[in-house]
Amino acid sequence: MVAPERVVSTEQTLAWSRELVEPALRKAVDTLPASMRRIAGYHLGWWDQHGAQVSTGSGKAIRPALVLLSSAVIGGSPREAVPAAVGVELVHNFSLLHDDVMDGDLTRRHRPTAWSVFGIGSAILAGDALLTLALDVLASSGDPAAATGMRTLSAAVQDLVDGQCADMEFEHRATVDLAECEGMAAGKTAALMGAACALGGTFGRGTPEQVGHLCAFGEQLGLAFQHVDDLLGIWGKPKVTGKPVYSDLRNRKKSLPVVAALNSGSAAGEELAELYARSVPPSNNELPYMADLVDRAGGRAWSRAQAAELMGRAVVRLDELGTSTAAAELADLARLLVHRDH
């Protein structure tokens, strides 16, 4: 099965991807030590903190879908790319476990974060275990592309860590320019999405040129995704994001729309900078006003425009690979990610 040979919805595409990937993902997680397996399964939404099966959502598994569809786009077999899809999903969840600790977030996917249930140290170790497991899944796949895939994934992790480090550093700096913020997003988010698409191409036996187009597609999509994610981090509905409204403003994160506002030279941007510079965190009553300042300073409109432009660039890269059912599904998935409610 290369891809469903019919016009399907994006939800059907994601369900198809989960059906292929989840059994292998569960099999991989089952190899972890019991202490780490318990935390990983909780974080992934498979069971509660006591190990009892639950039916909570485990995320859309977007990155595995990017892997499988990227393989199909160049005529490869998505089934053979499953190890790469599992590896990418494990790395993504490694980053989420650590990210929740670093940001002090109490909620993910509509329930308490792993660190708030099991403790900071245990959550960090579980993230480490998932990262190690990701590389092991690729190494043990026996696929001729495994060695190249491991290098691709490792390079993406290094970029991700660098981007996350910059994100944390920005919180302690008075000023951050837009180029720095975009560079941070390129590492923190776009690198892994680019790697996901590149891995699909590699496991699909693509040429270097094809893999390059897929990687560039994923990177442009990843930057657009981060713009939208940052908009949702301010204005997103909790039932959609799984996090409290205004969560990024509460943490005074220097996200893309915020940095655009802070660098706008407007009165609203200057007032926002003063609020960000205070030693005390903003009150619940101040958060809506801060969001309005970001909007009035142009940050919201700028991120929306950037997301649309980046999406256009991504589609140009995808068009280089020709037309097919899989390419149409990949483009539809990209549009879903960029046109989330923001």
Rosetta blueprint (number, residue, H / E / L):
1 M L
2 V L
3 A L
4 P L
5 E L
6 R L
7 V L
8 V L
9 S L
10 T H
11 E H
12 Q H
13 T H
14 L H
15 A H
16 W H
17 S H
18 R H
19 E H
20 L H
21 V H
22 E H
23 P H
24 A H
25 L H
26 R H
27 K H
28 A H
29 V H
30 D L
31 T L
32 L L
33 P L
34 A H
35 S H
36 M H
37 R H
38 R H
39 I H
40 A H
41 G H
42 Y H
43 H H
44 L L
45 G L
46 W L
47 W E
48 D L
49 Q L
50 H L
51 G L
52 A L
53 Q E
54 V L
55 S L
56 T L
57 G L
58 S L
59 G L
60 K L
61 A L
62 I H
63 R H
64 P H
65 A H
66 L H
67 V H
68 L H
69 L H
70 S H
71 S H
72 A H
73 V H
74 I L
75 G L
76 G L
77 S L
78 P H
79 R H
80 E H
81 A H
82 V H
83 P H
84 A H
85 A H
86 V H
87 G H
88 V H
89 E H
90 L H
91 V H
92 H H
93 N H
94 F H
95 S H
96 L H
97 L H
98 H H
99 D H
100 D H
101 V H
102 M H
103 D H
104 G L
105 D L
106 L L
107 T E
108 R E
109 R L
110 H L
111 R E
112 P E
113 T L
114 A H
115 W H
116 S H
117 V H
118 F H
119 G L
120 I H
121 G H
122 S H
123 A H
124 I H
125 L H
126 A H
127 G H
128 D H
129 A H
130 L H
131 L H
132 T H
133 L H
134 A H
135 L H
136 D H
137 V H
138 L H
139 A H
140 S L
141 S L
142 G L
143 D L
144 P L
145 A L
146 A H
147 A H
148 T H
149 G H
150 M H
151 R H
152 T H
153 L H
154 S H
155 A H
156 A H
157 V H
158 Q H
159 D H
160 L H
161 V H
162 D H
163 G H
164 Q H
165 C H
166 A H
167 D H
168 M H
169 E H
170 F H
171 E L
172 H L
173 R L
174 A L
175 T L
176 V L
177 D L
178 L H
179 A H
180 E H
181 C H
182 E H
183 G H
184 M H
185 A H
186 A H
187 G H
188 K H
189 T H
190 A H
191 A H
192 L H
193 M H
194 G H
195 A H
196 A H
197 C H
198 A H
199 L H
200 G H
201 G H
202 T H
203 F H
204 G L
205 R L
206 G L
207 T L
208 P H
209 E H
210 Q H
211 V H
212 G H
213 H H
214 L H
215 C H
216 A H
217 F H
218 G H
219 E H
220 Q H
221 L H
222 G H
223 L H
224 A H
225 F H
226 Q H
227 H H
228 V H
229 D H
230 D H
231 L H
232 L H
233 G H
234 I H
235 W H
236 G L
237 K L
238 P H
239 K H
240 V H
241 T H
242 G L
243 K L
244 P L
245 V L
246 Y L
247 S H
248 D H
249 L H
250 R H
251 N L
252 R L
253 K L
254 K L
255 S L
256 L H
257 P H
258 V H
259 V H
260 A H
261 A H
262 L H
263 N L
264 S L
265 G L
266 S L
267 A H
268 A H
269 G H
270 E H
271 E H
272 L H
273 A H
274 E H
275 L H
276 Y H
277 A H
278 R L
279 S L
280 V L
281 P L
282 P L
283 S L
284 N L
285 N L
286 E L
287 L H
288 P H
289 Y H
290 M H
291 A H
292 D H
293 L H
294 V H
295 D H
296 R H
297 A L
298 G L
299 G H
300 R H
301 A H
302 W H
303 S H
304 R H
305 A H
306 Q H
307 A H
308 A H
309 E H
310 L H
311 M H
312 G H
313 R H
314 A H
315 V H
316 V H
317 R H
318 L H
319 D H
320 E L
321 L L
322 G L
323 T L
324 S L
325 T H
326 A H
327 A H
328 A H
329 E H
330 L H
331 A H
332 D H
333 L H
334 A H
335 R H
336 L H
337 L H
338 V H
339 H L
340 R L
341 D L
342 H L
